[in-house]
Amino acid sequence: MMTCPKWLKGNARARAIFRKVVKHLAESGGGENVDAEQVAIYAHATAKYEELSEWLDTHGSLVTNDKGVLQRHPRAILAARFFQTMKDQAKALGIDRANRLKGKEKRGTLGKTTDKLGRLRKIG
C-alpha cells in the first residue's frame, strides 16, 4: 500500500483524495507502476482546485484593476493552473474519465454509465 508523502500531511482534503485514489488504483489493479508522489500531486491539485473554486463561487472570478479594466481574478488563474495539473496527473495515473471507462463500463438504461471515481471529480 502506498504511503502518503509527508509534505501532503497538512492538508486533510488532499490526504482524503490521496487515500481514495490509492484505494481505487488497488481495486482496479492499476497501481503497480504508480509513484506515491504522483498521486500526491494529483490529490494536492484537486484539493486546491476545489478550495479555489469554492472561493470563486462566493466572491466571483473577475476584478477591476486600477485602470478600471475588468480582468480575471488571480485566484481564477491559479484555479485554472491547478485544474490543468489535475487533468494531466489524472491522465498519467490512468484515472481520467476516458481511462476509467475504457473496458470497465457498466451500462444501465438509456446507455448511462456508472463511474465510481467520477464522484470524486469529473475531469474531461
ChimeraX attribute file (.defattr): number of C-alpha atoms within 10 A of each C-alpha:
attribute: neighborCount
match mode: 1-to-1
recipient: residues
	/A:1	10
	/A:2	15
	/A:3	12
	/A:4	17
	/A:5	14
	/A:6	8
	/A:7	10
	/A:8	17
	/A:9	12
	/A:10	9
	/A:11	13
	/A:12	12
	/A:13	18
	/A:14	23
	/A:15	19
	/A:16	13
	/A:17	20
	/A:18	28
	/A:19	19
	/A:20	15
	/A:21	22
	/A:22	22
	/A:23	15
	/A:24	16
	/A:25	17
	/A:26	14
	/A:27	10
	/A:28	11
	/A:29	9
	/A:30	14
	/A:31	20
	/A:32	9
	/A:33	7
	/A:34	15
	/A:35	12
	/A:36	17
	/A:37	16
	/A:38	15
	/A:39	25
	/A:40	26
	/A:41	20
	/A:42	26
	/A:43	26
	/A:44	24
	/A:45	22
	/A:46	27
	/A:47	23
	/A:48	20
	/A:49	23
	/A:50	17
	/A:51	13
	/A:52	20
	/A:53	20
	/A:54	12
	/A:55	14
	/A:56	16
	/A:57	9
	/A:58	9
	/A:59	11
	/A:60	14
	/A:61	18
	/A:62	15
	/A:63	14
	/A:64	11
	/A:65	11
	/A:66	7
	/A:67	6
	/A:68	8
	/A:69	9
	/A:70	11
	/A:71	12
	/A:72	13
	/A:73	17
	/A:74	12
	/A:75	17
	/A:76	19
	/A:77	13
	/A:78	15
	/A:79	22
	/A:80	15
	/A:81	14
	/A:82	22
	/A:83	21
	/A:84	16
	/A:85	18
	/A:86	24
	/A:87	21
	/A:88	15
	/A:89	21
	/A:90	24
	/A:91	17
	/A:92	15
	/A:93	20
	/A:94	16
	/A:95	20
	/A:96	21
	/A:97	18
	/A:98	12
	/A:99	14
	/A:100	18
	/A:101	15
	/A:102	8
	/A:103	8
	/A:104	12
	/A:105	13
	/A:106	11
	/A:107	10
	/A:108	9
	/A:109	6
	/A:110	6
	/A:111	9
	/A:112	10
	/A:113	13
	/A:114	14
	/A:115	15
	/A:116	9
	/A:117	15
	/A:118	14
	/A:119	8
	/A:120	12
	/A:121	13
	/A:122	11
	/A:123	16
	/A:124	9
